[in-house]
């Protein structure tokens, strides 16, 4: 029987553990914190927040994998009336529809963007500079970078298409992402996976293949490998609860600068106490900007879309996610150029900043499948069907 060690009990680590155990391996998971989930944890208490506006994209490979194993659980659908309350800030004014030229850039029939060029230059040639900037800023909902226009055109185009698809790909597990993590953990336990929480690993075991499913920073320190770096974003996260008011926007996308605010209780009222609404804003900022640069912009968006919000606040929390929002690809690079999954000597990486395709959590999922397939000496296709 194969033995595999997984370091990290987040989404990537649990995906690796379940996949390996289903293939017959004996798996041990080490998690440094007292709970599993990593960035997919949902806060306990009256306000059920995630670290970032988590969503599952239904066209991704992890959607089918979770559904086949009955791990998706109940989803929180967005009522049609709420969906109609998506708003856009453009030229400082709140609008109901985005520029038509933006939609032209996002449609599936648009010309394939190049890897080597930046998105703003390519999109300007296709639809004009105004539409290009609006499209770049809108893509921040899936990019988490302060200047999406400077990134690889192919990288941004893929995320723009996925984020604007109709009907929407984004789906929300009822109760937050912790509900999915709990079901994955139960699946792992039923398969015989051994899970050790509060177990920080400082030295790699040498008697089993190891899947390192941590942040890239943690993996770099653990492996002593300075090459494990990749560009990421820096994003201010603003969580706040407001007393309920009819007519509030479901979400507001900033087309004048990268930024997004979403009312998560629009689809899942269990995330906040009765009579309150839970919102989260994600405002990307440059590497050396202060947190207030993001919170001030979030407040401006709130002023536009949530009338009287300042007098309705019942709770607020702010944080900066630095390099914790996934990889971004600069012009001339793609996911293939990121740190390889196979590190040699039976060590494999999994996570959202390594060499695997996909959008958002799909990168963690795909890298976990690849890591396990390599560790077991099997083809990824076999494991996807397992």
Secondary structure, DSSP 8 states (H G I E B T S, - for coil): --EEEEE--BHHHHHHHHHHHHTT-EEEEE-SSSSSBGGG-B--SSS--BSS---EETTSHHHHHHHHTT-S--B----HHHHTTEEEEETTEEESS--HHHHHHHSTTS----SSSBHHHHHHHHH-HHHHHHHHHHTHHHH--TTGGGBBHHHHHHHHHHHH-SS--EE-BTT-HHHHHHHHHHHHHHTT-EEESS----S--SSSEEEE-S-HHHHHHHHT-TT----EEEEEEEEEEEE--TT--SEEEESSSS-EEEEGGGT-GGGS-TTEEEEEEEEE--TT--HHHHHHHHHHHHHHHSTTGGGGEEEEEEEEEEEEEEE--BTT--GGGSB-SEEETTEEE-STTBS--SSTHHHHHHHHHHHHHHHHT--HHHHHT-
